[in-house]
Amino acid sequence: MQPARFKILRHLRQSHEPQFVEQIAKAVEIHPRLVSHHLDVLQSQGLVESRYELMKAEGSKRSVAVRMSVATPKAEKVLQDIAKSVK
């Protein structure tokens, strides 16, 4: 598995709640655009589920659509299999 995708999956698994792209990017120290790209790939493989939510923009009356992502049960299995193969 590509190292950045592994970091993202591991972070989502440990967070136990949906995370938006900027939160993930900050936690795994990867640029938000790359995080978004990797989320697309992980979602196409069934390892991540994403949905968009409206959130108030800080200092503004407007809302912004934010992509919220979580790891799927399939991701849990993949991460467990990786951990077993490393031992």
Secondary structure, DSSP 4 states (H G I P E B T S, - for coil): --HHHHHHHHHHHHH-S-EEHHHHHHHHT--HHHHHHHHHHHHHTTSEEEEEEEEEPTTSSSEEEEEEEEE-HHHHHHHHHHHHHH-
